[in-house]
Amino acid sequence: MDAYCYGSYGREYRERLLGQWGIVDVNDCCSCTKFLVESRKVDGERLCVTGISSGGYTTLASLAFKETLKLVFL
């Protein structure tokens, strides 16, 4: 999932985040993950979530506050 929020692409999504950082984006990330796993499009044991800047916050919040994704150290 790529929520590229700069320029005209992703503007509506970026506006949804106003005052809702770490809520809307994390819920979207986890909902997308659940859908992909349940529809058997991805292996739920081999997922990766990454991000920088605001995406880094989404990554950290997804791992810290939700049970959809898990943190694994290799």
N, C-alpha and C positions, 0 to 999 in steps of 0.2 A: 504494500500500500504506500503510495507516495502522495502526501498532501503538500504539494508545492504551492506556497501561499504568496508568491510575489507577482507583481504585474497584474494583468487582468485574469490570468489563470488562477483559480483558487480563491478569488476575492470573496465570494459568498461564504466559503468555508472559514476564511480568516475572520470575517465579520461575526460568524457564529461563535468564535472563540473569545470575543470581547467580554472580559470579566469572567470567563469560563475556562481559562487555561488550566490544564491538568484534569479537567472534567470531561468536556466535550471531546477533546482529542484522544484522551485515554479510552473513553467509552467507544469511540469509533474504531480505534485500533483493536480493542478486544472483541468488539462485535464482528469486525472483518475476520479476525483470526478464528473465532468460533464458527462462522459461516464456512470458511475455507476448509476447516477440519471436518465439520459435520457433512459437508458435501463431498468429502474425500478427494479434494483437489490438492491438499497438502498433507504431509505426515505430521501429525501433532507432536511427535517426539523429536522432530528435526526442524524446528522453526527458529528463526533468528530475528531479533528486533534491534535496530540501531538508529542512531540519530545524532545530529549535531545541533547546537544552539537550541531552539525551541523543541526540535525533534529529540534532542538529548534529554530534555526534561520529560517529554512524552514517554521516552524509553524508560527512564528511571521510575516515573510514576506508575507506568504499566507493570513493571516488575515489583514495585514496593507495595502497591495498594490493590492489586487485582490478582486473582488466582489463575487467570487465563494463560499467562506466560510464566515461565519459571527461569530462575537464574541458575546457570550451570557453570562451574569453573572447570576448565580442562587443563 
